[in-house]
Amino acid sequence: LSHIPYGWYEKLKKPVVAFATMLGCSVILLIKDSILTLPPVQFIVTTLLNETLDLNSRTYIYAVLWKVLQLKPWFGFGAENNFNICQKFLLISRNEAAPDAQNGLADWLISYGRIGTILLIVLIILCFKKAQQNKNYMLMVGLYIFFVLSSVEIDYDIIFFFLLASYAYLVPENDYVKERYENRKIKMGI
């Protein structure tokens, strides 16, 4: 982290940048699998990652996922029902079904629908807005790692929300807090 210029941290702290990153990372493979036809991407996927170009059937899952999302678009199927829904609708082969949506945003859409997903995104934006004065860049970078990884996995779990809450509410001490603490010590005779 010490190699990243300070100005980048200030840009990454902005709620609009966090939202754009989260949304961009989540939808890039959902809406455009033609990115996999680019030779550099093919080299990375096949040679460096030793994967197939269908990303272990993810491209098929993403294609079928739109039909599943239309079944209950507004409120979703309910929290933690993804496994059952995916086992029922996202068949990869005759004997195998996808265990989940393989995408963080798609996971929210299946569970909570459009309304719940919008509320979760608003929560993330509000937390980034609240954390504007936070200097804890490690928590912020951790959140961005979750944004990137969620493009091919479901990573928005309890750890993500713990990091988000920590980033929003663990603000550095300022002079006002120090002064109140000192005044309280004086009043208590410490």
Accessible surface in RSA format (square Angstrom, percent):
REM  Atomic radii and reference values for relative SASA: ProtOr
REM  Chains: A
REM  Algorithm: Lee & Richards
REM  Probe-radius: 1.40
REM  Slices: 20
REM RES _ NUM      All-atoms   Total-Side   Main-Chain    Non-polar    All polar
REM                ABS   REL    ABS   REL    ABS   REL    ABS   REL    ABS   REL
RES LEU A   1    79.89  44.5  41.78  29.9  38.11  95.8  42.44  29.8  37.44 100.8
RES SER A   2   106.62  90.1  66.22  88.4  40.40  93.1  58.31 124.2  48.30  67.7
RES HIS A   3   173.29  94.7 144.48 100.4  28.82  73.7 102.65 105.8  70.64  82.2
RES ILE A   4    68.68  39.1  60.36  45.0   8.32  20.1  61.36  44.2   7.32  19.9
RES PRO A   5    81.54  59.4  69.56  63.4  11.98  43.5  81.54  67.3   0.00   0.0
RES TYR A   6   126.01  58.8 116.60  66.3   9.41  24.5 103.03  77.4  22.98  28.3
RES GLY A   7    36.93  45.5   0.00   N/A  36.93  45.5  30.45  83.6   6.48  14.5
RES TRP A   8   136.40  54.7 136.12  65.9   0.28   0.6 112.82  60.2  23.57  38.2
RES TYR A   9    15.70   7.3  15.70   8.9   0.00   0.0  13.69  10.3   2.01   2.5
RES GLU A  10    57.73  33.1  54.16  41.0   3.57   8.5  31.84  61.6  25.90  21.1
RES LYS A  11   110.09  53.7 110.09  67.5   0.00   0.0  67.72  61.0  42.38  45.1
RES LEU A  12    38.45  21.4  38.45  27.5   0.00   0.0  38.45  27.0   0.00   0.0
RES LYS A  13     6.31   3.1   6.31   3.9   0.00   0.0   3.30   3.0   3.01   3.2
RES LYS A  14    99.87  48.7  99.87  61.3   0.00   0.0  49.25  44.3  50.62  53.9
RES PRO A  15    26.22  19.1  26.09  23.8   0.13   0.5  26.22  21.7   0.00   0.0
RES VAL A  16   103.87  68.4  97.97  88.7   5.91  14.2 102.40  89.0   1.48   4.0
RES VAL A  17    43.98  28.9  41.38  37.5   2.60   6.3  43.98  38.2   0.00   0.0
RES ALA A  18     0.29   0.3   0.29   0.4   0.00   0.0   0.29   0.4   0.00   0.0
RES PHE A  19    62.23  31.1  61.68  38.2   0.55   1.4  62.19  37.7   0.04   0.1
RES ALA A  20    58.70  54.0  47.28  73.0  11.42  26.0  51.77  72.9   6.93  18.4
RES THR A  21    36.24  25.8  27.62  28.0   8.62  20.5  23.37  31.4  12.87  19.5
RES MET A  22     0.87   0.4   0.87   0.6   0.00   0.0   0.81   0.7   0.05   0.1
RES LEU A  23    61.81  34.4  61.75  44.2   0.06   0.2  61.81  43.4   0.00   0.0
RES GLY A  24    34.51  42.6   0.00   N/A  34.51  42.6  31.30  85.9   3.21   7.2
RES CYS A  25    28.46  21.5  23.33  26.0   5.13  12.0   4.56  11.5  23.90  25.8
RES SER A  26     0.42   0.4   0.19   0.3   0.24   0.5   0.12   0.3   0.31   0.4
RES VAL A  27    35.83  23.6  35.83  32.4   0.00   0.0  35.83  31.1   0.00   0.0
RES ILE A  28    77.04  43.8  73.64  54.9   3.40   8.2  77.04  55.5   0.00   0.0
RES LEU A  29    19.05  10.6  17.33  12.4   1.72   4.3  17.33  12.2   1.72   4.6
RES LEU A  30    14.09   7.8   2.91   2.1  11.18  28.1   2.91   2.0  11.18  30.1
RES ILE A  31   116.31  66.2  84.50  62.9  31.81  76.7  90.58  65.2  25.73  69.8
RES LYS A  32   118.78  57.9 117.66  72.2   1.13   2.7  68.88  62.0  49.90  53.2
RES ASP A  33    78.07  54.7  71.32  71.0   6.75  16.0  10.77  25.3  67.30  67.1
RES SER A  34    45.68  38.6  40.04  53.4   5.64  13.0  36.39  77.5   9.29  13.0
RES ILE A  35    48.75  27.7  44.65  33.3   4.09   9.9  48.73  35.1   0.01   0.0
RES LEU A  36    14.20   7.9  13.19   9.4   1.01   2.5  13.29   9.3   0.91   2.4
RES THR A  37    92.21  65.6  79.10  80.2  13.11  31.2  64.84  87.1  27.37  41.4
RES LEU A  38    91.36  50.9  91.07  65.2   0.29   0.7  91.36  64.2   0.00   0.0
RES PRO A  39    95.95  69.9  90.71  82.7   5.23  19.0  92.17  76.1   3.78  23.5
RES PRO A  40    87.20  63.5  79.21  72.2   7.99  29.0  86.92  71.8   0.27   1.7
RES VAL A  41    34.95  23.0  34.73  31.4   0.22   0.5  34.95  30.4   0.00   0.0
RES GLN A  42    59.13  33.1  59.13  43.2   0.00   0.0   9.19  19.6  49.94  37.9
RES PHE A  43   109.54  54.8 104.46  64.7   5.08  13.2 108.93  66.0   0.61   1.7
RES ILE A  44    81.46  46.4  81.46  60.7   0.00   0.0  81.46  58.7   0.00   0.0
RES VAL A  45     8.86   5.8   8.86   8.0   0.00   0.0   8.86   7.7   0.00   0.0
RES THR A  46    57.86  41.2  46.88  47.5  10.98  26.2  36.08  48.5  21.78  32.9
RES THR A  47    83.30  59.2  59.49  60.3  23.81  56.7  47.31  63.6  35.98  54.4
RES LEU A  48   115.50  64.3  84.88  60.7  30.62  77.0  87.29  61.3  28.20  75.9
RES LEU A  49   105.12  58.5  88.35  63.2  16.77  42.2  92.15  64.7  12.97  34.9
RES ASN A  50   129.63  89.4 110.49 106.8  19.14  46.1  22.80  54.9 106.83 103.3
RES GLU A  51    62.25  35.7  52.10  39.4  10.15  24.2  16.64  32.2  45.61  37.2
RES THR A  52    81.45  57.9  76.52  77.6   4.93  11.7  79.57 106.9   1.88   2.8
RES LEU A  53    67.40  37.5  59.37  42.5   8.03  20.2  59.50  41.8   7.89  21.2
RES ASP A  54    62.26  43.6  56.91  56.6   5.35  12.7  28.54  67.2  33.72  33.6
RES LEU A  55    19.42  10.8  18.32  13.1   1.10   2.8  19.42  13.6   0.00   0.0
RES ASN A  56    85.69  59.1  67.64  65.4  18.05  43.5  26.24  63.2  59.45  57.5
RES SER A  57    21.47  18.1  21.00  28.0   0.47   1.1   2.05   4.4  19.43  27.2
RES ARG A  58    35.09  14.7  35.09  17.9   0.00   0.0   1.12   1.5  33.96  20.6
RES THR A  59    23.75  16.9  19.02  19.3   4.73  11.3   9.50  12.8  14.25  21.5
RES TYR A  60    97.43  45.5  92.89  52.9   4.54  11.8  70.75  53.2  26.68  32.9
RES ILE A  61     2.68   1.5   2.68   2.0   0.00   0.0   2.68   1.9   0.00   0.0
RES TYR A  62     5.00   2.3   4.69   2.7   0.31   0.8   4.92   3.7   0.08   0.1
RES ALA A  63    65.90  60.6  45.99  71.0  19.91  45.3  54.99  77.4  10.91  28.9
RES VAL A  64    25.17  16.6  24.81  22.5   0.36   0.9  25.17  21.9   0.00   0.0
RES LEU A  65     0.27   0.1   0.27   0.2   0.00   0.0   0.27   0.2   0.00   0.0
RES TRP A  66   102.91  41.3 102.30  49.5   0.62   1.4  92.84  49.5  10.08  16.3
RES LYS A  67   151.50  73.9 143.26  87.9   8.24  19.6  94.69  85.2  56.81  60.5
RES VAL A  68     3.26   2.1   2.81   2.5   0.46   1.1   3.26   2.8   0.00   0.0
RES LEU A  69    15.57   8.7  12.49   8.9   3.08   7.8  14.27  10.0   1.30   3.5
RES GLN A  70   103.83  58.1  87.04  63.6  16.78  40.0  43.18  91.9  60.65  46.0
RES LEU A  71    97.08  54.1  70.21  50.2  26.87  67.6  73.14  51.4  23.95  64.4
RES LYS A  72   109.05  53.2 102.13  62.7   6.92  16.5  55.59  50.0  53.46  56.9
RES PRO A  73    33.03  24.1  28.53  26.0   4.50  16.4  31.88  26.3   1.15   7.1
RES TRP A  74   135.53  54.4 134.62  65.2   0.91   2.1 112.59  60.0  22.94  37.2
RES PHE A  75   145.22  72.7 133.52  82.7  11.70  30.5 133.66  81.0  11.56  33.1
RES GLY A  76     9.22  11.4   0.00   N/A   9.22  11.4   0.28   0.8   8.93  20.0
RES PHE A  77    35.94  18.0  19.56  12.1  16.38  42.6  22.06  13.4  13.87  39.7
RES GLY A  78    28.33  34.9   0.00   N/A  28.33  34.9  27.82  76.3   0.51   1.1
RES ALA A  79    57.39  52.8  37.55  58.0  19.83  45.1  37.55  52.9  19.83  52.5
RES GLU A  80   153.38  88.1 128.05  96.9  25.33  60.3  56.36 109.0  97.02  79.2
RES ASN A  81    51.09  35.2  51.00  49.3   0.10   0.2   4.61  11.1  46.49  44.9
RES ASN A  82    17.36  12.0  17.05  16.5   0.31   0.7   8.35  20.1   9.01   8.7
RES PHE A  83   119.09  59.6 116.29  72.0   2.80   7.3 116.40  70.6   2.68   7.7
RES ASN A  84    95.98  66.2  88.34  85.4   7.64  18.4  24.67  59.4  71.32  68.9
RES ILE A  85    22.38  12.7  22.38  16.7   0.00   0.0  22.38  16.1   0.00   0.0
RES CYS A  86     0.26   0.2   0.20   0.2   0.06   0.1   0.06   0.2   0.20   0.2
RES GLN A  87    66.05  36.9  55.51  40.6  10.54  25.1  20.02  42.6  46.03  34.9
RES LYS A  88   144.75  70.6 121.44  74.5  23.32  55.5  76.24  68.6  68.52  73.0
RES PHE A  89    69.15  34.6  54.04  33.5  15.12  39.3  56.74  34.4  12.41  35.5
RES LEU A  90     0.10   0.1   0.04   0.0   0.06   0.1   0.10   0.1   0.00   0.0
RES LEU A  91    90.29  50.3  87.01  62.2   3.28   8.2  87.01  61.1   3.28   8.8
RES ILE A  92    49.56  28.2  25.54  19.0  24.02  57.9  25.68  18.5  23.89  64.8
RES SER A  93    57.17  48.3  43.04  57.4  14.12  32.5  48.44 103.1   8.73  12.2
RES ARG A  94   234.50  98.5 196.58 100.2  37.92  90.3  76.99 105.2 157.50  95.5
RES ASN A  95   150.54 103.8 111.52 107.8  39.01  93.9  38.97  93.8 111.56 107.8
RES GLU A  96    99.32  57.0  94.97  71.8   4.36  10.4  28.67  55.5  70.65  57.7
RES ALA A  97    17.02  15.7   4.38   6.8  12.65  28.8   4.38   6.2  12.65  33.5
RES ALA A  98     0.00   0.0   0.00   0.0   0.00   0.0   0.00   0.0   0.00   0.0
RES PRO A  99    65.79  47.9  63.00  57.4   2.79  10.1  63.00  52.0   2.79  17.3
RES ASP A 100    30.58  21.4  30.58  30.4   0.00   0.0   4.79  11.3  25.78  25.7
RES ALA A 101     0.00   0.0   0.00   0.0   0.00   0.0   0.00   0.0   0.00   0.0
RES GLN A 102    16.91   9.5  16.91  12.4   0.00   0.0   3.42   7.3  13.49  10.2
RES ASN A 103     0.05   0.0   0.05   0.0   0.00   0.0   0.00   0.0   0.05   0.0
RES GLY A 104     0.00   0.0   0.00   N/A   0.00   0.0   0.00   0.0   0.00   0.0
RES LEU A 105    12.61   7.0  12.61   9.0   0.00   0.0  12.61   8.9   0.00   0.0
RES ALA A 106     0.13   0.1   0.13   0.2   0.00   0.0   0.13   0.2   0.00   0.0
RES ASP A 107    14.25  10.0  14.25  14.2   0.00   0.0   0.00   0.0  14.25  14.2
RES TRP A 108     4.99   2.0   4.99   2.4   0.00   0.0   1.23   0.7   3.76   6.1
RES LEU A 109    35.14  19.6  32.31  23.1   2.83   7.1  32.31  22.7   2.83   7.6
RES ILE A 110     0.92   0.5   0.15   0.1   0.77   1.8   0.92   0.7   0.00   0.0
RES SER A 111     3.66   3.1   3.10   4.1   0.56   1.3   0.22   0.5   3.44   4.8
RES TYR A 112    75.74  35.4  70.38  40.0   5.36  14.0  42.06  31.6  33.69  41.5
RES GLY A 113     0.94   1.2   0.00   N/A   0.94   1.2   0.94   2.6   0.00   0.0
RES ARG A 114    85.96  36.1  84.89  43.3   1.08   2.6  27.63  37.8  58.33  35.4
RES ILE A 115    69.25  39.4  67.84  50.5   1.41   3.4  69.02  49.7   0.23   0.6
RES GLY A 116    15.62  19.3   0.00   N/A  15.62  19.3  13.93  38.2   1.70   3.8
RES THR A 117     5.41   3.8   5.41   5.5   0.00   0.0   5.41   7.3   0.00   0.0
RES ILE A 118   103.58  58.9 103.19  76.9   0.39   0.9 103.58  74.6   0.00   0.0
RES LEU A 119   113.54  63.2 107.62  77.0   5.92  14.9 108.09  75.9   5.44  14.6
RES LEU A 120    35.65  19.9  35.35  25.3   0.30   0.8  35.56  25.0   0.08   0.2
RES ILE A 121    21.22  12.1  21.22  15.8   0.00   0.0  21.22  15.3   0.00   0.0
RES VAL A 122    64.15  42.2  63.97  57.9   0.17   0.4  64.15  55.7   0.00   0.0
RES LEU A 123    76.27  42.5  74.54  53.3   1.73   4.4  76.06  53.4   0.21   0.6
RES ILE A 124     1.08   0.6   1.08   0.8   0.00   0.0   1.08   0.8   0.00   0.0
RES ILE A 125    51.75  29.4  51.68  38.5   0.07   0.2  51.75  37.3   0.00   0.0
RES LEU A 126   101.46  56.5  97.31  69.6   4.15  10.4  97.84  68.7   3.62   9.7
RES CYS A 127    10.94   8.3   9.43  10.5   1.51   3.5   1.38   3.5   9.56  10.3
RES PHE A 128     0.10   0.0   0.00   0.0   0.10   0.3   0.00   0.0   0.10   0.3
RES LYS A 129   132.09  64.4 125.43  77.0   6.66  15.9  68.63  61.8  63.46  67.6
RES LYS A 130   106.15  51.8  82.63  50.7  23.51  56.0  46.61  42.0  59.53  63.4
RES ALA A 131     0.06   0.1   0.00   0.0   0.06   0.1   0.06   0.1   0.00   0.0
RES GLN A 132    58.69  32.8  54.04  39.5   4.66  11.1  26.88  57.2  31.82  24.1
RES GLN A 133   131.51  73.5 128.91  94.2   2.60   6.2  53.41 113.7  78.11  59.2
RES ASN A 134     1.38   0.9   0.95   0.9   0.43   1.0   0.00   0.0   1.38   1.3
RES LYS A 135   105.46  51.4  93.32  57.3  12.14  28.9  72.22  65.0  33.24  35.4
RES ASN A 136    60.66  41.8  51.25  49.5   9.40  22.6  17.52  42.2  43.13  41.7
RES TYR A 137    38.90  18.2  35.84  20.4   3.06   8.0  35.78  26.9   3.12   3.8
RES MET A 138   127.89  66.2 120.48  79.7   7.42  17.7 114.22  97.1  13.67  18.1
RES LEU A 139    26.65  14.8  26.24  18.8   0.41   1.0  26.65  18.7   0.00   0.0
RES MET A 140     0.04   0.0   0.04   0.0   0.00   0.0   0.04   0.0   0.00   0.0
RES VAL A 141    29.32  19.3  28.79  26.1   0.53   1.3  29.32  25.5   0.00   0.0
RES GLY A 142    15.04  18.5   0.00   N/A  15.04  18.5  14.48  39.7   0.56   1.3
RES LEU A 143     0.00   0.0   0.00   0.0   0.00   0.0   0.00   0.0   0.00   0.0
RES TYR A 144    21.38  10.0  21.04  12.0   0.34   0.9  21.38  16.1   0.00   0.0
RES ILE A 145    92.21  52.5  89.52  66.7   2.69   6.5  92.10  66.3   0.11   0.3
RES PHE A 146    31.25  15.6  31.07  19.2   0.18   0.5  31.25  18.9   0.00   0.0
RES PHE A 147     0.00   0.0   0.00   0.0   0.00   0.0   0.00   0.0   0.00   0.0
RES VAL A 148    81.63  53.7  80.44  72.8   1.20   2.9  80.44  69.9   1.20   3.2
RES LEU A 149    91.07  50.7  90.40  64.7   0.66   1.7  90.97  63.9   0.10   0.3
RES SER A 150     0.00   0.0   0.00   0.0   0.00   0.0   0.00   0.0   0.00   0.0
RES SER A 151    16.54  14.0  16.54  22.1   0.00   0.0   2.88   6.1  13.66  19.1
RES VAL A 152    48.21  31.7  48.21  43.6   0.00   0.0  48.21  41.9   0.00   0.0
RES GLU A 153    68.08  39.1  68.08  51.5   0.00   0.0  32.77  63.4  35.31  28.8
RES ILE A 154    48.00  27.3  28.93  21.6  19.07  46.0  28.93  20.8  19.07  51.8
RES ASP A 155    30.43  21.3  29.37  29.2   1.06   2.5   1.77   4.2  28.65  28.6
RES TYR A 156    12.45   5.8   0.39   0.2  12.06  31.4   0.39   0.3  12.06  14.9
RES ASP A 157    66.79  46.8  58.76  58.5   8.03  19.0  35.80  84.3  30.99  30.9
RES ILE A 158   141.04  80.3 134.73 100.4   6.32  15.2 136.31  98.2   4.73  12.8
RES ILE A 159   100.74  57.3  99.31  74.0   1.43   3.4 100.74  72.5   0.00   0.0
RES PHE A 160     0.00   0.0   0.00   0.0   0.00   0.0   0.00   0.0   0.00   0.0
RES PHE A 161    56.73  28.4  52.13  32.3   4.60  12.0  52.72  32.0   4.01  11.5
RES PHE A 162   140.26  70.2 134.24  83.1   6.02  15.7 139.41  84.5   0.85   2.4
RES LEU A 163    30.10  16.8  30.10  21.5   0.00   0.0  30.10  21.1   0.00   0.0
RES LEU A 164     3.56   2.0   3.56   2.5   0.00   0.0   3.56   2.5   0.00   0.0
RES ALA A 165    48.40  44.5  45.79  70.7   2.62   6.0  47.15  66.4   1.25   3.3
RES SER A 166    11.13   9.4   6.66   8.9   4.47  10.3   6.04  12.9   5.09   7.1
RES TYR A 167     1.07   0.5   1.07   0.6   0.00   0.0   0.79   0.6   0.28   0.3
RES ALA A 168     0.17   0.2   0.17   0.3   0.00   0.0   0.17   0.2   0.00   0.0
RES TYR A 169   138.31  64.6 118.73  67.6  19.58  50.9  80.21  60.3  58.10  71.6
RES LEU A 170   110.53  61.6 102.21  73.1   8.32  20.9 105.59  74.2   4.94  13.3
RES VAL A 171    75.78  49.9  55.76  50.5  20.02  48.2  56.08  48.7  19.70  53.4
RES PRO A 172    60.93  44.4  44.19  40.3  16.74  60.9  56.34  46.5   4.59  28.5
RES GLU A 173   121.95  70.0  95.54  72.3  26.41  62.9  35.76  69.2  86.20  70.4
RES ASN A 174    80.44  55.5  74.01  71.5   6.43  15.5  36.26  87.3  44.17  42.7
RES ASP A 175   116.65  81.7 111.01 110.5   5.64  13.3  37.64  88.6  79.01  78.8
RES TYR A 176   141.76  66.2 135.30  77.0   6.46  16.8 106.21  79.8  35.55  43.8
RES VAL A 177    70.80  46.6  69.25  62.7   1.54   3.7  70.16  61.0   0.64   1.7
RES LYS A 178   107.49  52.4 105.28  64.6   2.22   5.3  54.86  49.4  52.64  56.1
RES GLU A 179   109.73  63.0 103.85  78.6   5.88  14.0  31.43  60.8  78.30  63.9
RES ARG A 180   131.36  55.2 125.73  64.1   5.63  13.4  32.67  44.6  98.69  59.8
RES TYR A 181   132.57  61.9 127.17  72.4   5.40  14.1  92.47  69.5  40.10  49.4
RES GLU A 182    82.81  47.5  82.81  62.6   0.00   0.0  36.39  70.4  46.42  37.9
RES ASN A 183    67.51  46.6  66.26  64.0   1.25   3.0  14.79  35.6  52.73  51.0
RES ARG A 184   147.17  61.8 144.26  73.5   2.91   6.9  38.41  52.5 108.76  65.9
RES LYS A 185    62.44  30.5  62.32  38.2   0.12   0.3  21.85  19.7  40.59  43.2
RES ILE A 186   131.18  74.6 114.45  85.3  16.73  40.3 118.79  85.5  12.39  33.6
RES LYS A 187   179.48  87.6 140.98  86.5  38.50  91.7  92.11  82.9  87.37  93.1
RES MET A 188   129.37  67.0  94.16  62.3  35.20  83.8  92.89  79.0  36.47  48.3
RES GLY A 189    69.24  85.4   0.00   N/A  69.24  85.4  35.65  97.8  33.59  75.2
RES ILE A 190   140.20  79.8  89.46  66.6  50.74 122.3 114.86  82.7  25.34  68.8
END  Absolute sums over single chains surface
CHAIN  1 A    11836.6      10389.9       1446.7       8001.4       3835.1
END  Absolute sums over all chains
TOTAL         11836.6      10389.9       1446.7       8001.4       3835.1
